[in-house]
Amino acid sequence: MHVEQMKVVLREMLTKTDLTPCVVGHRGVGKTAGIVQVCREIGWRYQPLRLGQMEVGDLVGIPYREGEVMRWSRPSWWPADDDPPTLVHCDELNRAQQEDTLQAIFQFVEPSAEGLQRALHTHRLHPRHKVVVTINPPDGSYQVATLDRALIDRMVMLYVETDYQCWARYAAARELDGEVRSFLSGNSGMLARQGAPMDMQVEPTERGWEMVSSLRQHCRFPGDLSMEVYAGIIGKEAAITFMRWLADRSGRPLTAREILDDWAAVAERAAAQRDDVQAATINDLQTTLQMLPQLDEQQESALIAYIDVLPRDLRFGFVKTLLRIPAVALAISQDKYDSVVFEAIRAIGDEAGVTAR
């Protein structure tokens, strides 16, 4: 993405989520300028931290004694709870010269979880304040450290590249020298040259998919930006597969809610699903049924009807799982459902008997 696209993504993420964007790009491409512009546009205070020049004490504060308790003073840059919304820009994250500095900031870039505030050692950051990171890519062109994969996993990687049209609009708005602008209009290759691919070895993880979920629930990105943003969280391969899955609605497995709450409309599709697609529906049903306190009469009938259309092997495995859920086991074990589930329950009982012997 180019700088203008980066600004769109940053506005969405910073104002609607608590995720930490990490802007990756070559020198001079406009990472910092774009971040400062976003702050101005949304009316936030901008607080830069040049991590390559900082020691751990600059981040966590100086220890002092209060009675029998050791405490740490609040660093001068730390936004107070009553300060206006502030964006803390952790610049040059992978240029931190000391290992303990990098370890200290590790906690700070991690988004808050389970309702807890973002923290740095003993200091808690008010939720109105957010964090953004910028780095140069570790492609051999810069004197930077390789970031730990666990640290990468806690941020959303946004890859920013040179784009002439983006720069030309910026140059016109800033009224840069006309001769310079005219020269570059015919020699756009004289802008920053692209280096090696900016691969940060991002891979899909449970945390990553939770980030994707948060972005899909709260943010809207124009055009193909969603693909680029998701690739910076779960990797390009997983992002492409996910986007294709989103586009192919006809091939999607039925959801648990469709089965339980709209059976009449999806019955034919349920019966026609391939076994691999059926397995995805079964997995969703297992999770949903474990969370439901109980089934109403309509949902109960829909579940039995779905079990009835399953192939024999899938039916046995599914019923075996359902019998481990007390409320569901009680519902499907009723005599009126014997024609559908009795054979499966009997087979499961025989299997248990053989195991016991």
HELIX and SHEET records of a PDB file:
HELIX    1   1 VAL A    3  LYS A   16  1                                  14    
HELIX    2   2 LYS A   31  ILE A   42  1                                  12    
HELIX    3   3 LEU A   51  GLN A   53  5                                   3    
HELIX    4   4 VAL A   56  VAL A   60  1                                   5    
HELIX    5   5 LEU A   93  ARG A   95  5                                   3    
HELIX    6   6 GLU A   99  VAL A  109  1                                  11    
HELIX    7   7 ARG A  149  ILE A  152  1                                   4    
HELIX    8   8 TYR A  164  ALA A  173  1                                  10    
HELIX    9   9 GLY A  178  GLY A  186  1                                   9    
HELIX   10  10 SER A  188  MET A  190  5                                   3    
HELIX   11  11 GLU A  206  HIS A  218  1                                  13    
HELIX   12  12 LEU A  225  ILE A  234  1                                  10    
HELIX   13  13 LYS A  236  ALA A  247  1                                  12    
HELIX   14  14 ARG A  249  GLY A  251  5                                   3    
HELIX   15  15 ALA A  256  ASP A  261  1                                   6    
HELIX   16  16 TRP A  263  ALA A  272  1                                  10    
HELIX   17  17 ASP A  275  MET A  291  1                                  17    
HELIX   18  18 GLU A  297  VAL A  309  1                                  13    
HELIX   19  19 ARG A  312  LEU A  322  1                                  11    
HELIX   20  20 PRO A  326  ILE A  332  1                                   7    
HELIX   21  21 ASP A  335  TYR A  337  5                                   3    
HELIX   22  22 ASP A  338  ALA A  356  1                                  19    
SHEET    1   A 5 ARG A  45  ARG A  50  0                                        
SHEET    2   A 5 THR A  86  ASP A  91  1                                        
SHEET    3   A 5 LYS A 130  ILE A 135  1                                        
SHEET    4   A 5 PRO A  21  GLY A  25  1                                        
SHEET    5   A 5 VAL A 156  VAL A 160  1                                        
SHEET    1   B 2 PRO A  63  GLU A  66  0                                        
SHEET    2   B 2 VAL A  69  TRP A  72 -1                                        
SHEET    1   C 2 ARG A 118  LEU A 120  0                                        
SHEET    2   C 2 HIS A 123  LEU A 125 -1                                        
END                                                                             
